[in-house]
Amino acid sequence: MTGGINYLDEPDRVAAALPPLRRQLLGRLRVPASATQLAASLRIPRQRVNYHLRALEAIGLVELVEERQRRGCTERIMRAKPGVLVVNPTLMGVDENVPEPDGALADQHSAEHLVGVAAAAVRDVARMQVRATESGKRLLTFTIETHVRFADPAAAHQFTEEVTTLITQMATTYDTEGGRPYRVVAAGYPAPATEAPTIQ
């Protein structure tokens, strides 16, 4: 089973995937199963399971693995479509258009701006990955992550200024007329206490 992205970009498809039972079925269908098997494990009527499976199949989140003949009936073995489920975060009102970077510091320390940029990145990368997969191509992306422990807010601001200067210099060095444009985002936010690593 290969990975990938199952991208939901339409409100109706998102709404169809949200009911708790459907999300529960998607979790259980990481291992292929029939409606009869699912109904028995969930202790609900098979007809109810079939109804929700058909809805999930219609929006492309479950797929048929095989059909088996069982007691004079055809039993459909289903599974959740491989890959991570991604919902377009801009569906809920985040502006579709992220302003082009202009070097202004006004938004550099705004949580709202960070969330907007991150939402647009999720939307854009997911869309492009789906198209790349459909055409048999590989989408070239890169991710750089690290952890920094700042002594105080002033140090975080100084770090932001230095990173901005460095990235601007590197962008000038590598920017090529006629080349494929990339959006490069550097962001930082407090690591949740349970995730903060011990830096040696």
Backbone as a chain_set.jsonl record, in Angstrom:
{"seq": "MTGGINYLDEPDRVAAALPPLRRQLLGRLRVPASATQLAASLRIPRQRVNYHLRALEAIGLVELVEERQRRGCTERIMRAKPGVLVVNPTLMGVDENVPEPDGALADQHSAEHLVGVAAAAVRDVARMQVRATESGKRLLTFTIETHVRFADPAAAHQFTEEVTTLITQMATTYDTEGGRPYRVVAAGYPAPATEAPTIQ", "coords": {"N": [[0.85, -1.186, 0.0], [0.691, 2.111, -0.989], [1.624, 5.474, -0.064], [0.326, 8.861, -0.056], [-1.719, 11.686, -0.929], [-4.954, 12.396, 0.037], [-7.052, 14.622, -0.992], [-9.348, 17.001, 0.075], [-11.236, 19.393, -1.288], [-13.612, 20.609, -1.575], [-16.56, 21.919, -0.114], [-18.832, 20.187, 0.158], [-17.747, 17.617, -0.055], [-16.042, 17.598, 2.125], [-17.908, 17.864, 4.212], [-19.212, 15.443, 3.872], [-17.368, 13.643, 4.819], [-17.157, 14.107, 7.518], [-18.99, 13.094, 9.589], [-19.026, 11.311, 12.714], [-19.226, 8.427, 12.652], [-18.413, 7.811, 10.055], [-15.773, 8.696, 10.07], [-14.822, 6.898, 11.915], [-15.146, 4.516, 10.492], [-13.317, 4.941, 8.421], [-10.954, 4.83, 9.88], [-10.965, 2.124, 10.738], [-10.876, 0.865, 8.306], [-8.3, 0.852, 7.46], [-7.32, -1.587, 7.429], [-8.392, -3.914, 5.103], [-11.878, -4.692, 4.829], [-15.197, -6.103, 5.01], [-18.6, -4.889, 4.748], [-20.179, -6.437, 6.393], [-18.325, -7.472, 8.245], [-17.462, -5.09, 9.424], [-19.849, -4.147, 10.506], [-20.35, -6.1, 12.436], [-18.16, -5.728, 14.174], [-18.586, -3.161, 15.044], [-21.068, -3.355, 16.086], [-23.503, -2.552, 14.882], [-26.249, -2.189, 12.51], [-25.816, -3.848, 9.358], [-26.835, -2.636, 7.068], [-26.75, 0.042, 7.718], [-24.007, 0.489, 7.862], [-23.332, -0.05, 5.188], [-24.606, 2.096, 3.905], [-23.077, 4.314, 4.758], [-20.56, 3.558, 3.822], [-20.977, 3.645, 1.068], [-21.295, 6.392, 0.742], [-18.737, 7.315, 1.478], [-17.239, 6.07, -0.473], [-18.19, 7.37, -2.721], [-17.049, 9.898, -2.501], [-14.457, 9.304, -2.839], [-12.827, 8.278, -0.765], [-12.787, 5.703, 0.189], [-12.073, 2.491, -1.239], [-12.707, -0.237, -3.51], [-11.426, -3.42, -2.872], [-11.651, -6.167, -3.434], [-14.074, -8.558, -4.663], [-16.099, -11.014, -3.218], [-17.703, -14.174, -3.369], [-20.218, -15.151, -1.244], [-22.239, -17.225, 0.469], [-24.183, -17.152, -1.577], [-24.284, -14.47, -2.122], [-22.717, -11.386, -3.167], [-19.886, -10.247, -1.681], [-18.428, -7.272, -0.818], [-15.165, -6.211, -0.436], [-13.668, -3.65, 1.202], [-11.417, -0.84, 1.523], [-9.749, 1.885, 3.198], [-8.699, 4.569, 1.229], [-5.288, 4.675, 0.417], [-2.967, 6.903, 2.028], [-2.569, 10.251, 3.38], [-5.193, 12.183, 4.797], [-6.18, 15.276, 3.702], [-7.576, 18.39, 4.287], [-8.635, 21.275, 2.643], [-7.564, 24.074, 4.203], [-8.349, 26.674, 3.778], [-10.989, 26.705, 3.214], [-12.62, 27.48, 5.26], [-12.763, 30.209, 5.391], [-10.281, 31.471, 5.46], [-8.253, 33.723, 3.714], [-8.024, 33.18, 0.253], [-5.926, 34.203, -1.186], [-2.584, 34.723, -0.578], [-0.638, 37.402, 0.412], [2.089, 38.563, -1.592], [5.474, 38.235, -0.519], [7.01, 41.09, 0.905], [9.007, 41.982, 2.42], [8.271, 43.486, 4.567], [8.079, 44.185, 8.059], [5.798, 44.2, 9.53], [3.996, 42.025, 9.624], [5.549, 39.945, 10.467], [5.629, 38.96, 13.049], [3.131, 38.117, 13.6], [0.659, 35.947, 14.645], [-1.667, 35.386, 13.262], [-0.958, 35.932, 10.623], [1.01, 33.971, 10.199], [-0.562, 31.628, 10.419], [-2.239, 32.01, 8.218], [-0.402, 31.903, 6.068], [0.578, 29.31, 6.443], [-1.775, 27.834, 6.047], [-2.298, 28.377, 3.359], [-0.05, 27.169, 2.268], [-0.497, 24.451, 2.868], [-2.828, 24.04, 1.344], [-1.91, 24.654, -1.318], [0.308, 22.914, -1.741], [-0.877, 20.411, -1.37], [-2.772, 20.38, -3.485], [-1.031, 20.509, -5.712], [0.457, 18.176, -5.319], [-1.46, 16.177, -5.679], [-2.048, 16.565, -8.41], [0.492, 16.004, -9.464], [0.818, 13.315, -8.76], [-1.255, 12.18, -10.255], [-0.269, 12.561, -12.829], [1.943, 11.031, -12.795], [4.328, 12.11, -11.888], [6.943, 13.598, -9.813], [6.65, 15.768, -7.109], [8.73, 18.341, -6.306], [9.755, 19.323, -3.244], [10.934, 20.938, -0.251], [11.861, 20.723, 3.194], [12.836, 22.343, 6.112], [13.727, 21.973, 9.391], [14.14, 22.892, 12.814], [15.031, 23.371, 16.303], [15.077, 26.077, 18.544], [16.172, 27.662, 21.49], [15.173, 30.518, 22.869], [16.422, 33.218, 24.775], [14.893, 35.41, 25.504], [12.105, 37.512, 24.369], [13.309, 39.559, 22.853], [15.572, 38.36, 21.797], [14.404, 36.551, 20.057], [13.294, 38.297, 18.187], [15.623, 39.457, 17.154], [16.807, 37.219, 16.024], [14.898, 36.697, 14.016], [15.286, 38.926, 12.355], [17.92, 38.48, 11.478], [17.682, 36.021, 10.134], [15.924, 36.806, 8.119], [17.534, 38.604, 6.673], [19.557, 36.846, 5.819], [18.124, 34.966, 4.249], [17.132, 36.656, 2.282], [19.513, 37.428, 1.011], [20.392, 34.919, 0.034], [18.265, 34.285, -1.639], [18.57, 36.218, -3.584], [20.955, 35.343, -4.671], [20.34, 32.813, -5.775], [18.096, 33.223, -7.35], [16.805, 32.955, -10.563], [16.262, 34.191, -13.73], [13.5, 33.179, -15.59], [13.478, 30.739, -14.379], [11.847, 28.125, -12.395], [9.447, 29.372, -10.221], [9.562, 29.387, -6.654], [7.97, 29.301, -3.481], [9.297, 30.267, -0.496], [9.174, 29.662, 2.874], [9.831, 30.694, 6.116], [9.261, 29.998, 9.396], [8.398, 30.398, 12.841], [7.317, 29.165, 15.999], [6.152, 28.822, 19.392], [7.197, 25.772, 20.777], [5.072, 23.108, 21.748], [4.859, 22.15, 25.19], [5.108, 19.397, 25.643], [6.498, 18.581, 23.465], [8.906, 19.807, 23.366], [12.309, 19.514, 22.776], [15.286, 18.119, 24.293], [18.157, 19.876, 24.07], [21.432, 19.202, 23.338]], "CA": [[0.0, 0.0, 0.0], [1.521, 3.288, -1.085], [1.072, 6.659, 0.544], [-0.13, 9.896, -0.954], [-2.584, 12.683, -0.323], [-6.365, 12.415, -0.328], [-7.305, 16.048, -0.792], [-10.739, 17.436, 0.039], [-11.18, 20.804, -1.637], [-14.972, 21.089, -1.791], [-17.317, 21.843, 1.149], [-19.72, 19.02, 0.214], [-16.934, 16.426, 0.192], [-15.582, 17.692, 3.514], [-19.061, 17.567, 5.069], [-19.527, 14.021, 3.749], [-16.379, 12.86, 5.554], [-17.081, 14.533, 8.91], [-19.745, 12.38, 10.633], [-18.163, 10.447, 13.536], [-19.205, 7.032, 12.22], [-17.609, 7.717, 8.831], [-14.371, 8.786, 10.461], [-14.506, 5.626, 12.566], [-15.012, 3.524, 9.424], [-12.042, 5.197, 7.74], [-9.891, 4.298, 10.738], [-10.987, 0.659, 10.726], [-10.61, 0.36, 6.958], [-6.87, 0.763, 7.128], [-7.255, -3.016, 7.112], [-9.574, -4.198, 4.285], [-12.953, -5.404, 5.511], [-16.508, -6.019, 4.378], [-19.619, -4.227, 5.556], [-20.607, -7.4, 7.411], [-17.294, -7.499, 9.287], [-17.488, -3.8, 10.122], [-21.081, -4.087, 11.296], [-20.195, -6.976, 13.594], [-17.206, -5.159, 15.125], [-19.156, -1.93, 15.594], [-22.363, -3.715, 16.667], [-24.562, -1.762, 14.263], [-26.788, -2.904, 11.356], [-25.004, -3.842, 8.133], [-27.402, -1.67, 6.139], [-26.25, 1.372, 8.105], [-22.61, 0.537, 7.43], [-23.333, 0.05, 3.725], [-25.002, 3.464, 3.54], [-21.935, 5.214, 4.97], [-19.491, 3.147, 2.919], [-21.283, 4.172, -0.266], [-21.014, 7.831, 0.768], [-17.278, 7.481, 1.484], [-16.749, 5.639, -1.784], [-18.582, 8.4, -3.687], [-16.122, 11.031, -2.428], [-13.114, 8.818, -3.132], [-12.015, 8.001, 0.418], [-12.633, 4.247, 0.311], [-12.022, 1.853, -2.548], [-12.957, -1.671, -3.555], [-10.228, -4.262, -2.974], [-12.06, -7.364, -4.164], [-15.428, -9.049, -4.442], [-16.12, -12.443, -2.901], [-19.015, -14.818, -3.313], [-20.418, -15.696, 0.095], [-23.623, -17.634, 0.716], [-25.039, -16.709, -2.669], [-24.242, -13.01, -2.262], [-21.405, -10.818, -3.452], [-19.375, -9.463, -0.552], [-17.434, -6.291, -1.269], [-14.107, -5.931, 0.532], [-13.282, -2.259, 1.012], [-10.339, -0.305, 2.357], [-9.546, 3.326, 3.094], [-7.723, 4.887, 0.196], [-4.006, 4.961, 1.067], [-2.501, 8.282, 2.05], [-3.045, 11.134, 4.436], [-6.368, 12.97, 4.442], [-5.901, 16.705, 3.844], [-8.701, 19.269, 3.986], [-8.224, 22.636, 2.311], [-7.864, 24.896, 5.38], [-8.903, 27.975, 3.402], [-12.435, 26.59, 3.013], [-13.338, 28.07, 6.389], [-12.729, 31.664, 5.388], [-8.941, 32.046, 5.325], [-8.152, 34.322, 2.39], [-7.406, 32.327, -0.778], [-4.719, 34.832, -1.713], [-1.587, 35.139, 0.406], [0.134, 38.497, -0.179], [3.471, 38.281, -1.928], [6.374, 38.793, 0.495], [7.565, 42.39, 0.511], [10.056, 42.356, 3.362], [7.741, 44.296, 5.666], [8.153, 43.521, 9.356], [4.53, 44.326, 10.232], [3.335, 40.737, 9.817], [6.508, 38.893, 10.796], [5.398, 38.425, 14.388], [1.69, 37.963, 13.738], [0.209, 34.554, 14.591], [-2.674, 35.284, 12.209], [-0.266, 35.862, 9.327], [1.635, 32.649, 10.118], [-1.611, 30.648, 10.143], [-2.67, 32.217, 6.839], [0.626, 31.395, 5.168], [0.6, 27.853, 6.585], [-2.982, 27.304, 5.409], [-2.094, 28.45, 1.91], [0.95, 26.161, 1.905], [-1.177, 23.151, 2.883], [-3.711, 24.0, 0.179], [-1.182, 24.649, -2.588], [1.12, 21.701, -1.876], [-1.784, 19.276, -1.555], [-3.298, 20.436, -4.854], [0.023, 20.173, -6.675], [0.832, 16.781, -5.143], [-2.487, 15.361, -6.326], [-1.835, 16.645, -9.856], [1.735, 15.312, -9.785], [0.553, 11.877, -8.672], [-2.091, 11.796, -11.393], [0.532, 12.58, -14.052], [3.108, 10.159, -12.623], [5.521, 12.91, -11.64], [7.294, 13.833, -8.415], [6.657, 17.175, -6.743], [9.94, 18.658, -5.548], [9.597, 20.252, -2.125], [11.939, 20.729, 0.791], [11.459, 21.169, 4.526], [13.957, 22.527, 7.038], [13.185, 22.134, 10.739], [15.074, 22.865, 13.931], [14.516, 23.963, 17.529], [15.95, 27.097, 19.128], [15.69, 28.138, 22.788], [15.487, 31.938, 22.977], [16.515, 33.706, 26.151], [13.809, 36.362, 25.737], [11.503, 37.943, 23.108], [14.233, 40.376, 22.065], [16.437, 37.445, 21.053], [13.601, 36.007, 18.96], [13.189, 39.346, 17.178], [16.935, 39.576, 16.523], [16.939, 36.017, 15.19], [14.048, 36.899, 12.844], [15.943, 39.902, 11.475], [19.109, 37.869, 10.87], [17.221, 35.024, 9.167], [15.378, 37.556, 6.99], [18.666, 39.104, 5.889], [20.235, 35.712, 5.202], [17.289, 34.399, 3.184], [17.096, 37.639, 1.193], [20.784, 37.311, 0.296], [20.417, 33.658, -0.693], [17.281, 34.366, -2.713], [19.19, 37.007, -4.648], [21.993, 34.518, -5.292], [19.793, 31.671, -6.52], [16.997, 33.608, -8.232], [17.199, 32.864, -11.965], [15.205, 34.61, -14.654], [12.996, 32.056, -16.38], [13.439, 29.523, -13.575], [10.556, 27.852, -11.776], [9.344, 30.091, -8.949], [9.253, 28.672, -5.416], [7.683, 30.115, -2.298], [10.078, 29.79, 0.644], [8.591, 30.183, 4.105], [10.514, 30.374, 7.366], [8.339, 30.378, 10.46], [8.702, 29.863, 14.16], [6.27, 29.313, 17.01], [6.55, 28.091, 20.6], [6.961, 24.328, 20.753], [4.284, 22.639, 22.898], [5.723, 21.665, 26.264], [5.33, 17.951, 25.523], [7.335, 18.316, 22.299], [10.179, 20.519, 23.442], [13.401, 18.55, 22.899], [16.462, 18.464, 25.083], [19.251, 20.19, 23.14], [22.718, 18.962, 23.99]], "C": [[0.888, 1.238, 0.0], [0.829, 4.475, -0.441], [0.629, 7.652, -0.498], [-0.971, 10.884, -0.189], [-3.999, 12.518, -0.858], [-6.867, 13.809, 0.028], [-8.776, 16.378, -0.95], [-10.769, 18.95, -0.119], [-12.565, 21.409, -1.857], [-15.783, 20.91, -0.5], [-18.198, 20.599, 1.256], [-18.944, 17.743, 0.521], [-16.411, 16.424, 1.628], [-16.723, 17.305, 4.458], [-19.392, 16.081, 5.041], [-18.572, 13.149, 4.559], [-16.405, 13.11, 7.059], [-17.854, 13.704, 9.934], [-18.863, 11.392, 11.398], [-18.092, 9.001, 13.061], [-18.348, 6.87, 10.97], [-16.123, 7.824, 9.14], [-13.921, 7.5, 11.153], [-14.309, 4.529, 11.521], [-13.689, 3.707, 8.68], [-10.875, 4.655, 8.567], [-9.821, 2.782, 10.691], [-10.616, 0.096, 9.365], [-9.168, 0.543, 6.512], [-6.525, -0.688, 6.835], [-8.512, -3.35, 6.318], [-10.609, -5.031, 5.043], [-14.239, -5.243, 4.715], [-17.467, -5.279, 5.297], [-20.088, -5.145, 6.681], [-19.622, -7.439, 8.572], [-17.314, -6.208, 10.114], [-18.718, -3.697, 11.026], [-20.965, -4.924, 12.565], [-19.272, -6.344, 14.636], [-17.743, -3.893, 15.783], [-20.509, -2.155, 16.279], [-23.481, -2.78, 16.191], [-25.062, -2.509, 13.035], [-25.9, -2.763, 10.116], [-25.515, -2.81, 7.134], [-26.897, -0.247, 6.434], [-24.794, 1.539, 7.672], [-22.529, 0.715, 5.915], [-23.659, 1.462, 3.256], [-23.797, 4.404, 3.642], [-20.75, 4.832, 4.085], [-19.72, 3.682, 1.511], [-20.98, 5.669, -0.341], [-19.516, 8.093, 0.725], [-16.665, 7.081, 0.15], [-17.039, 6.72, -2.829], [-17.642, 9.594, -3.663], [-14.663, 10.582, -2.526], [-12.24, 8.515, -1.942], [-11.912, 6.514, 0.746], [-12.696, 3.653, -1.089], [-12.237, 0.356, -2.418], [-11.649, -2.425, -3.732], [-10.546, -5.512, -3.788], [-13.522, -7.678, -3.865], [-15.374, -10.554, -4.225], [-17.554, -12.951, -2.917], [-19.16, -15.497, -1.961], [-21.911, -15.953, 0.312], [-24.585, -17.069, -0.334], [-25.074, -15.212, -2.885], [-22.816, -12.561, -2.6], [-21.003, -9.913, -2.301], [-18.263, -8.548, -1.052], [-16.439, -6.009, -0.147], [-13.559, -4.544, 0.224], [-12.074, -1.912, 1.879], [-10.306, 1.211, 2.202], [-8.483, 3.572, 2.038], [-6.407, 5.271, 0.86], [-3.648, 6.445, 1.007], [-3.137, 9.086, 3.163], [-4.241, 11.935, 3.916], [-6.078, 14.438, 4.74], [-7.13, 17.493, 3.417], [-8.15, 20.665, 3.703], [-8.571, 23.56, 3.477], [-8.454, 26.252, 5.03], [-10.403, 27.913, 3.138], [-13.221, 27.324, 4.089], [-13.153, 29.58, 6.499], [-11.359, 32.288, 5.364], [-8.803, 32.532, 3.899], [-7.429, 33.392, 1.426], [-6.072, 32.886, -1.224], [-3.801, 35.261, -0.581], [-0.75, 36.239, -0.226], [1.566, 38.071, -0.485], [4.371, 38.91, -0.867], [6.984, 40.101, 0.015], [8.633, 42.868, 1.487], [9.556, 43.166, 4.543], [7.76, 43.505, 6.964], [6.808, 43.466, 10.058], [3.899, 42.985, 10.551], [4.275, 39.654, 10.339], [6.272, 38.26, 12.155], [3.909, 38.254, 14.669], [1.303, 36.495, 13.611], [-0.814, 34.365, 13.48], [-2.028, 35.164, 10.835], [0.384, 34.493, 9.142], [0.599, 31.588, 9.754], [-2.097, 30.779, 8.706], [-1.691, 31.662, 5.836], [0.673, 29.864, 5.223], [-0.605, 27.209, 5.907], [-2.833, 27.301, 3.9], [-1.084, 27.409, 1.451], [0.332, 24.769, 1.857], [-2.042, 23.001, 1.637], [-2.934, 23.824, -1.116], [-0.391, 23.361, -2.794], [0.24, 20.486, -2.095], [-2.341, 19.24, -2.971], [-2.245, 19.986, -5.864], [0.445, 18.717, -6.561], [-0.173, 15.85, -5.801], [-2.292, 15.371, -7.838], [-0.57, 15.911, -10.272], [1.539, 13.804, -9.77], [-0.25, 11.403, -9.874], [-1.301, 11.731, -12.692], [1.803, 11.738, -13.939], [4.405, 10.904, -12.391], [5.762, 13.082, -10.145], [7.323, 15.332, -8.164], [7.872, 17.451, -5.858], [9.634, 19.715, -4.492], [10.775, 20.042, -1.178], [11.433, 21.32, 2.096], [12.69, 21.249, 5.411], [13.357, 22.792, 8.417], [14.302, 22.13, 11.774], [14.37, 23.431, 15.164], [15.554, 24.948, 18.063], [15.337, 27.519, 20.463], [16.124, 29.595, 22.964], [15.474, 32.383, 24.436], [15.349, 34.626, 26.49], [13.228, 36.782, 24.382], [12.444, 38.757, 22.235], [15.157, 39.493, 21.229], [15.686, 36.838, 19.868], [13.475, 37.028, 17.836], [14.516, 39.501, 16.431], [17.187, 38.398, 15.581], [16.136, 36.179, 13.898], [14.707, 37.849, 11.854], [17.138, 39.27, 10.753], [18.718, 36.822, 9.822], [16.665, 35.708, 7.926], [16.498, 38.05, 6.083], [19.35, 37.971, 5.138], [19.426, 35.143, 4.039], [17.203, 35.355, 2.001], [18.363, 37.561, 0.358], [20.827, 36.037, -0.545], [19.422, 33.664, -1.851], [17.84, 35.152, -3.886], [20.227, 36.181, -5.399], [21.402, 33.458, -6.213], [18.671, 32.032, -7.489], [17.486, 33.675, -9.679], [16.036, 33.237, -12.856], [14.792, 33.426, -15.528], [12.935, 30.751, -15.613], [12.057, 29.314, -12.971], [10.471, 28.543, -10.429], [8.95, 29.17, -7.787], [8.885, 29.69, -4.348], [8.447, 29.489, -1.134], [9.531, 30.469, 1.899], [9.447, 29.748, 5.289], [9.617, 30.872, 8.491], [8.789, 29.767, 11.78], [7.534, 30.096, 15.099], [6.672, 28.482, 18.22], [6.219, 26.604, 20.483], [6.103, 23.946, 21.96], [5.193, 21.999, 23.937], [6.045, 20.193, 26.123], [6.249, 17.597, 24.367], [8.705, 18.94, 22.387], [11.32, 19.53, 23.673], [14.47, 19.031, 23.863], [17.629, 18.664, 24.133], [20.558, 20.04, 23.881], [23.707, 20.075, 23.654]], "O": [[1.735, 1.402, 0.878], [-0.392, 4.489, -0.289], [0.561, 7.332, -1.685], [-0.946, 10.923, 1.041], [-4.213, 12.502, -2.07], [-7.077, 14.129, 1.198], [-9.384, 16.076, -1.978], [-10.383, 19.693, 0.784], [-12.691, 22.562, -2.268], [-15.7, 19.861, 0.138], [-18.303, 20.013, 2.334], [-19.421, 16.887, 1.266], [-16.346, 15.375, 2.27], [-16.532, 16.519, 5.386], [-19.803, 15.514, 6.054], [-18.928, 12.035, 4.945], [-15.739, 12.394, 7.807], [-17.406, 13.614, 11.077], [-18.039, 10.707, 10.793], [-17.014, 8.405, 13.063], [-17.627, 5.88, 10.845], [-15.308, 7.122, 8.541], [-12.78, 7.067, 10.995], [-13.405, 3.704, 11.651], [-13.02, 2.728, 8.348], [-9.927, 4.091, 8.021], [-8.731, 2.215, 10.611], [-10.101, -1.018, 9.27], [-8.852, 0.407, 5.33], [-5.582, -0.988, 6.103], [-9.614, -3.096, 6.805], [-10.267, -5.945, 5.792], [-14.354, -4.364, 3.861], [-17.18, -5.069, 6.476], [-20.361, -4.686, 7.79], [-20.022, -7.441, 9.737], [-17.197, -6.237, 11.339], [-18.636, -3.222, 12.159], [-21.42, -4.517, 13.634], [-19.551, -6.406, 15.833], [-17.408, -3.585, 16.927], [-21.029, -1.27, 16.959], [-24.286, -2.289, 16.982], [-24.36, -3.395, 12.548], [-25.318, -1.708, 9.864], [-24.725, -2.179, 6.432], [-26.654, 0.547, 5.525], [-24.399, 2.596, 7.18], [-21.752, 1.531, 5.42], [-23.048, 1.961, 2.311], [-23.532, 5.189, 2.731], [-20.01, 5.711, 3.644], [-18.783, 4.118, 0.841], [-20.476, 6.159, -1.352], [-19.065, 8.992, 0.015], [-15.69, 7.681, -0.301], [-16.224, 6.957, -3.721], [-17.449, 10.244, -4.69], [-13.747, 11.378, -2.321], [-11.017, 8.491, -2.077], [-11.032, 6.112, 1.507], [-13.289, 4.23, -2.001], [-11.987, -0.24, -1.37], [-10.859, -2.117, -4.624], [-9.811, -5.873, -4.708], [-14.117, -7.132, -2.936], [-14.693, -11.275, -4.954], [-18.488, -12.249, -2.529], [-18.328, -16.318, -1.577], [-22.725, -15.03, 0.334], [-25.662, -16.572, -0.004], [-25.814, -14.728, -3.74], [-21.846, -13.274, -2.344], [-21.688, -8.94, -1.986], [-17.282, -9.005, -1.638], [-16.825, -5.616, 0.954], [-13.051, -4.291, -0.868], [-11.762, -2.611, 2.844], [-10.776, 1.754, 1.202], [-7.485, 2.856, 1.971], [-6.396, 6.101, 1.769], [-3.988, 7.143, 0.052], [-4.103, 8.663, 3.796], [-4.289, 12.314, 2.746], [-5.771, 14.805, 5.874], [-7.66, 17.292, 2.325], [-7.302, 21.169, 4.439], [-9.75, 23.812, 3.725], [-9.009, 26.92, 5.903], [-11.029, 28.938, 2.867], [-14.356, 27.741, 3.859], [-13.358, 30.162, 7.565], [-11.247, 33.51, 5.259], [-9.193, 31.831, 2.966], [-6.355, 32.877, 1.736], [-5.177, 32.129, -1.6], [-4.185, 36.061, 0.272], [-0.197, 36.034, -1.307], [2.177, 37.314, 0.271], [4.074, 39.995, -0.367], [7.42, 40.213, -1.131], [9.107, 44.001, 1.402], [10.336, 43.503, 5.434], [7.492, 42.304, 6.974], [6.665, 42.773, 11.065], [3.325, 42.811, 11.627], [3.825, 38.545, 10.625], [6.684, 37.122, 12.382], [3.479, 38.247, 15.823], [1.583, 35.864, 12.592], [-0.841, 33.322, 12.827], [-2.485, 34.397, 9.988], [0.321, 33.917, 8.056], [0.844, 30.747, 8.889], [-2.343, 29.772, 8.043], [-2.087, 31.022, 4.862], [0.793, 29.202, 4.193], [-0.478, 26.164, 5.267], [-3.202, 26.332, 3.237], [-1.232, 26.829, 0.376], [0.592, 23.998, 0.934], [-2.001, 21.974, 0.959], [-3.254, 22.951, -1.923], [-0.409, 22.781, -3.88], [0.564, 19.623, -2.91], [-2.378, 18.179, -3.593], [-2.528, 19.186, -6.756], [0.756, 18.08, -7.567], [0.208, 14.851, -6.412], [-2.359, 14.324, -8.483], [-0.55, 15.261, -11.318], [2.029, 13.096, -10.65], [0.038, 10.352, -10.445], [-1.625, 10.931, -13.57], [2.634, 11.721, -14.847], [5.479, 10.374, -12.673], [4.908, 12.757, -9.32], [7.946, 16.081, -8.917], [8.016, 16.86, -4.788], [9.297, 20.854, -4.813], [11.519, 19.069, -1.306], [10.675, 22.29, 2.103], [13.495, 20.318, 5.45], [12.571, 23.724, 8.589], [15.301, 21.428, 11.611], [13.242, 23.915, 15.072], [16.755, 24.68, 18.033], [14.125, 27.712, 20.558], [17.304, 29.872, 23.181], [14.62, 31.971, 25.221], [14.867, 34.631, 27.623], [13.8, 36.444, 23.346], [12.388, 38.662, 21.009], [15.488, 39.832, 20.093], [16.265, 36.634, 18.801], [13.541, 36.668, 16.661], [14.526, 39.657, 15.21], [17.714, 38.568, 14.482], [16.62, 35.845, 12.817], [14.689, 37.602, 10.648], [17.342, 39.501, 9.561], [19.334, 36.738, 8.759], [16.902, 35.254, 6.807], [16.413, 37.925, 4.861], [19.685, 38.112, 3.962], [19.975, 34.869, 2.971], [17.2, 34.921, 0.849], [18.3, 37.621, -0.87], [21.248, 36.067, -1.702], [19.701, 33.116, -2.917], [17.613, 34.799, -5.043], [20.364, 36.303, -6.616], [21.911, 33.234, -7.312], [18.328, 31.232, -8.36], [18.459, 34.366, -9.983], [14.951, 32.666, -12.75], [15.635, 32.76, -16.128], [12.408, 29.759, -16.116], [11.203, 30.199, -13.024], [11.331, 28.33, -9.574], [8.106, 28.288, -7.939], [9.42, 30.798, -4.317], [8.259, 28.312, -0.825], [9.442, 31.694, 1.968], [9.751, 28.565, 5.44], [9.258, 32.049, 8.525], [9.474, 28.745, 11.81], [6.843, 31.111, 15.003], [7.451, 27.538, 18.09], [5.099, 26.232, 20.133], [6.367, 24.401, 23.073], [6.193, 21.371, 23.586], [7.155, 19.776, 26.452], [6.732, 16.468, 24.274], [9.579, 18.64, 21.574], [11.305, 18.788, 24.655], [14.538, 20.214, 24.199], [18.049, 17.722, 23.461], [20.775, 20.666, 24.918], [24.849, 20.045, 24.114]]}, "num_chains": 1, "name": "protein.A"}
